[in-house]
């Protein structure tokens, strides 16, 4: 039988999550929280901070219950980082100029290319379906007031 060991990386990750939760909870101290039926501006951030703290606590406690030796971390997925991280930035920078539909399509296409196994035709289909679904939900069903096609486009 193996003795329990401490996984330092999990302990540090759990502690950082709990610190982040504490910081965000502290930021909501001046906001009115309200109740579940009459939510104030601080209600949602306070609930998310509590959930983040509990998640951090679970990760932290798991670090001390680990009986298996920790495995070495694999190689960094540079392709994923180079495609996933810039995708929301691209959307934020282009949504007003291109409009919701083309900006979302290109963003989904950029993010889909993060996988080395993703073929171009599947990435195009995925981007089309995400754009179609999002346009139907946000523009038509919810009626959010945004431009589907922006001033940078000739039509």
NORTA-V336130 format. One record per pair of residues at least 4 apart in sequence whose ideal C-beta (glycine too) atoms are under 8 Angstrom apart, sorted by the first residue. I is the first residue (numbers start at 1). J is the second residue. If there is no record, write none. Layout:
BEGIN
i=I j=J
i=I j=J
END
This chain:
BEGIN
i=2 j=67
i=2 j=68
i=3 j=67
i=4 j=64
i=4 j=65
i=4 j=66
i=4 j=67
i=5 j=66
i=5 j=67
i=5 j=69
i=5 j=70
i=6 j=11
i=6 j=63
i=6 j=64
i=6 j=66
i=7 j=11
i=7 j=62
i=7 j=63
i=7 j=66
i=7 j=70
i=8 j=12
i=8 j=63
i=9 j=13
i=9 j=63
i=9 j=70
i=10 j=14
i=10 j=59
i=10 j=60
i=10 j=62
i=10 j=63
i=10 j=66
i=11 j=15
i=11 j=60
i=11 j=63
i=11 j=64
i=12 j=16
i=13 j=17
i=13 j=56
i=13 j=59
i=13 j=60
i=14 j=18
i=14 j=56
i=14 j=57
i=14 j=58
i=14 j=59
i=14 j=60
i=14 j=61
i=14 j=62
i=14 j=63
i=15 j=19
i=15 j=56
i=15 j=60
i=16 j=20
i=16 j=56
i=17 j=21
i=17 j=52
i=17 j=53
i=17 j=55
i=17 j=56
i=17 j=59
i=17 j=60
i=18 j=22
i=18 j=52
i=18 j=53
i=18 j=56
i=18 j=57
i=18 j=60
i=19 j=23
i=19 j=56
i=20 j=24
i=20 j=52
i=20 j=56
i=21 j=25
i=21 j=49
i=21 j=50
i=21 j=52
i=21 j=53
i=21 j=56
i=22 j=26
i=22 j=49
i=22 j=53
i=23 j=27
i=24 j=28
i=24 j=45
i=24 j=48
i=24 j=49
i=24 j=52
i=25 j=29
i=25 j=45
i=25 j=46
i=25 j=49
i=25 j=50
i=25 j=53
i=27 j=45
i=28 j=33
i=28 j=42
i=28 j=45
i=28 j=46
i=28 j=49
i=30 j=42
i=31 j=40
i=31 j=41
i=31 j=42
i=31 j=45
i=32 j=40
i=32 j=41
i=32 j=42
i=33 j=39
i=33 j=40
i=33 j=42
i=33 j=43
i=33 j=46
i=34 j=38
i=34 j=39
i=34 j=40
i=34 j=42
i=34 j=43
i=35 j=39
i=35 j=43
i=36 j=43
i=39 j=43
i=39 j=44
i=42 j=46
i=43 j=47
i=44 j=48
i=45 j=49
i=46 j=50
i=47 j=51
i=48 j=52
i=49 j=53
i=50 j=54
i=51 j=55
i=52 j=56
i=53 j=57
i=54 j=58
i=55 j=59
i=56 j=60
i=57 j=61
i=58 j=62
i=59 j=63
i=60 j=64
i=61 j=65
i=62 j=66
i=66 j=70
i=76 j=81
i=77 j=81
i=78 j=82
i=79 j=83
i=79 j=114
i=79 j=115
i=79 j=116
i=80 j=84
i=80 j=114
i=80 j=115
i=81 j=85
i=82 j=86
i=82 j=114
i=83 j=87
i=83 j=110
i=83 j=111
i=83 j=113
i=83 j=114
i=84 j=111
i=84 j=114
i=85 j=89
i=86 j=90
i=86 j=110
i=87 j=91
i=87 j=107
i=87 j=108
i=87 j=110
i=87 j=111
i=88 j=92
i=88 j=107
i=89 j=93
i=90 j=94
i=90 j=103
i=90 j=106
i=90 j=107
i=90 j=110
i=91 j=95
i=91 j=103
i=91 j=104
i=91 j=107
i=94 j=98
i=94 j=102
i=94 j=103
i=94 j=106
i=94 j=152
i=95 j=99
i=95 j=100
i=95 j=103
i=95 j=104
i=95 j=146
i=95 j=150
i=96 j=147
i=96 j=150
i=97 j=150
i=97 j=151
i=97 j=152
i=98 j=102
i=98 j=103
i=98 j=106
i=98 j=149
i=98 j=150
i=98 j=152
i=98 j=153
i=99 j=103
i=99 j=146
i=99 j=147
i=99 j=148
i=99 j=149
i=99 j=150
i=99 j=152
i=99 j=153
i=100 j=104
i=100 j=134
i=100 j=135
i=100 j=138
i=100 j=139
i=100 j=146
i=100 j=147
i=100 j=148
i=101 j=105
i=101 j=131
i=101 j=135
i=101 j=148
i=101 j=149
i=102 j=106
i=102 j=149
i=102 j=150
i=102 j=153
i=103 j=107
i=103 j=150
i=104 j=108
i=104 j=130
i=104 j=131
i=104 j=134
i=104 j=135
i=105 j=109
i=105 j=127
i=105 j=128
i=105 j=130
i=105 j=131
i=106 j=110
i=106 j=127
i=107 j=111
i=108 j=112
i=108 j=126
i=108 j=127
i=108 j=130
i=108 j=131
i=109 j=113
i=109 j=123
i=109 j=124
i=109 j=127
i=112 j=118
i=112 j=122
i=112 j=123
i=112 j=126
i=112 j=127
i=113 j=118
i=113 j=123
i=114 j=118
i=118 j=122
i=118 j=123
i=119 j=123
i=120 j=124
i=121 j=125
i=122 j=126
i=123 j=127
i=124 j=128
i=125 j=129
i=126 j=130
i=127 j=131
i=128 j=132
i=129 j=133
i=130 j=134
i=131 j=135
i=132 j=136
i=133 j=137
i=134 j=138
i=135 j=139
i=135 j=140
i=135 j=148
i=136 j=140
i=136 j=141
i=137 j=141
i=137 j=142
i=138 j=142
i=138 j=144
i=138 j=146
i=139 j=143
i=139 j=144
i=139 j=146
i=139 j=148
i=149 j=153
i=149 j=155
END
